[in-house]
Amino acid sequence: TIRRTPLDLNTLFDLEVVKYIKRGPIKSDVLTTVLDCLNLKSTTMSAFLGSWKLKSSDNFDAVLQKLGVNVVKRKLITSTKPEVTFTMEGDKMTMKTCSALKTTTITFEFGKEFDEHTADDRDVKSTVTKESENKLVHVQKHPDSVTTTVREVSGDTMTATVTVGDVKAVNTYQKE
């Protein structure tokens, strides 16, 4: 019997592209289709990619208070409307958060722990996992607390539910 190794989707896709190239000159409609597929292939997590502007925030001050952020810093943080930008290069995703107060950038691989310095000046051990193409779970571990942020995309809206202990906040972003 012949034992076959299963091919992943990317390998299968690459083989199909090679078949088209070997056939000779490629018609423009076929080339367009191939290029579209190549673009889709390179944009894993495409629902998140791009820029998102905070539109509303519910109970975020309470989360910051639970984290021990002083009242002055809480008022400054909650008065801004940050923009979050997601990019992807290979297996690494970058999340850049820009506000009038501060810009933070993290680059990570799904499921791998990394060091993070948060916008509220905590040093944490973080892990981001991909639950689906539309859902990320970001866990930040600090000696005093654990913060879990679940980001979900539905159309042009991203909801970030932030939980610290028994306190929960919901931040809603609109795609730019």
C-alpha positions in Angstrom: 0.0 0.0 0.0 1.1 3.6 -0.6 1.1 5.7 2.4 0.2 9.3 1.7 1.1 12.3 3.9 -1.8 14.7 4.2 -1.1 18.1 2.7 -1.9 21.3 4.5 -4.1 23.9 2.7 -1.1 26.2 2.0 0.9 23.4 0.3 -2.2 22.4 -1.8 -2.7 26.0 -2.8 1.0 26.3 -3.8 0.7 23.2 -6.0 -2.3 24.5 -7.8 -0.5 27.8 -8.5 2.4 25.8 -10.0 0.0 23.9 -12.3 -1.3 27.2 -13.7 2.2 28.6 -14.2 3.4 25.4 -16.0 0.5 25.6 -18.5 2.1 28.6 -20.1 0.8 32.2 -20.5 -1.8 32.9 -17.9 -5.0 34.6 -18.9 -5.7 37.8 -17.0 -8.8 36.5 -15.3 -6.9 33.5 -14.0 -4.0 35.7 -12.9 -6.4 37.9 -11.0 -8.0 34.9 -9.3 -4.5 33.5 -8.3 -3.4 36.9 -7.0 -6.7 37.3 -5.0 -6.1 33.8 -3.5 -2.4 34.7 -2.7 -3.7 37.8 -0.9 -6.2 35.8 1.1 -3.6 33.2 2.0 -1.3 35.9 3.4 -4.0 37.6 5.5 -4.7 35.0 8.2 -6.8 36.7 10.8 -7.9 39.2 8.1 -11.0 40.1 10.2 -8.7 41.9 12.6 -6.2 43.5 10.2 -6.4 47.2 9.8 -7.2 50.1 12.1 -10.0 50.3 14.7 -11.1 53.5 16.6 -12.7 53.3 20.0 -16.4 54.3 19.8 -17.7 53.5 23.2 -16.5 52.1 26.6 -18.6 50.6 29.4 -17.1 50.2 32.9 -13.5 50.6 31.9 -12.8 53.0 34.8 -13.8 50.2 37.2 -11.3 47.7 35.5 -8.5 50.3 35.8 -9.4 50.9 39.4 -9.3 47.1 40.1 -5.8 47.1 38.5 -4.7 49.8 41.0 -4.5 52.7 38.6 -4.7 56.1 40.4 -7.7 58.3 39.8 -5.8 61.0 37.8 -4.4 58.4 35.4 -7.8 56.7 35.1 -9.5 59.9 34.1 -6.8 60.6 31.5 -7.0 57.1 30.1 -10.8 57.0 29.9 -10.9 60.4 28.3 -9.0 59.3 25.2 -10.3 57.4 22.1 -7.4 55.2 21.1 -6.8 53.6 17.7 -5.7 50.0 17.5 -4.0 48.7 14.4 -3.4 45.0 13.7 -0.9 43.8 11.1 0.4 40.3 10.4 3.7 39.2 9.0 4.2 35.4 8.7 3.2 33.8 12.0 3.5 37.1 14.0 0.8 39.6 14.7 1.5 43.1 15.8 -1.0 45.2 17.7 -0.3 48.9 18.0 -2.4 51.1 20.2 -2.2 54.8 19.8 -3.8 57.4 22.0 -3.1 61.1 22.9 -1.3 59.8 26.0 0.8 56.9 24.8 1.6 54.5 22.0 2.2 50.8 22.8 3.2 48.0 20.4 3.2 44.3 21.0 4.3 41.6 18.5 3.4 38.0 19.3 2.9 34.5 18.0 -0.3 32.8 18.9 -0.1 30.6 22.0 3.5 31.7 22.9 4.1 33.7 26.1 5.9 37.1 25.8 6.8 40.0 28.0 4.6 43.0 27.8 4.8 46.5 29.3 1.1 47.7 29.5 -0.3 51.2 28.8 -0.9 51.5 32.6 2.8 50.8 33.2 2.6 47.1 34.4 5.1 44.5 33.4 3.2 41.3 32.6 3.6 37.9 31.0 1.1 37.7 28.1 -0.3 35.1 25.8 -2.6 35.7 22.9 -4.5 32.7 21.5 -6.6 32.5 18.4 -10.0 31.0 19.2 -11.3 31.5 15.6 -10.6 33.8 12.7 -12.8 36.4 14.5 -11.8 35.9 18.1 -8.6 36.5 20.1 -8.0 35.9 23.8 -5.3 38.0 25.4 -4.2 37.0 28.9 -1.9 39.3 30.9 -0.4 37.8 34.1 0.9 40.1 36.8 1.8 39.1 40.4 -1.2 41.1 41.6 -3.8 40.3 39.0 -4.8 38.5 35.8 -6.4 40.5 33.0 -8.2 38.7 30.2 -9.3 40.6 27.1 -11.5 38.8 24.5 -11.5 40.6 21.2 -14.3 39.6 18.7 -14.9 41.0 15.3 -18.3 41.1 13.7 -18.4 43.0 10.4 -16.9 46.5 11.0 -17.2 46.2 14.8 -14.7 44.9 17.2 -15.7 44.2 20.8 -13.0 44.0 23.5 -14.3 42.5 26.7 -11.8 43.1 29.5 -12.1 41.1 32.8 -10.1 41.5 36.0 -11.4 39.3 38.8 -15.1 40.0 39.1 -15.0 43.3 37.2 -15.8 43.5 33.5 -15.6 46.2 30.9 -16.7 46.3 27.2 -14.9 48.5 24.7 -16.4 48.8 21.2 -14.3 49.8 18.2 -15.3 50.7 14.6 -13.2 49.7 11.6 -11.4 52.8 10.1 
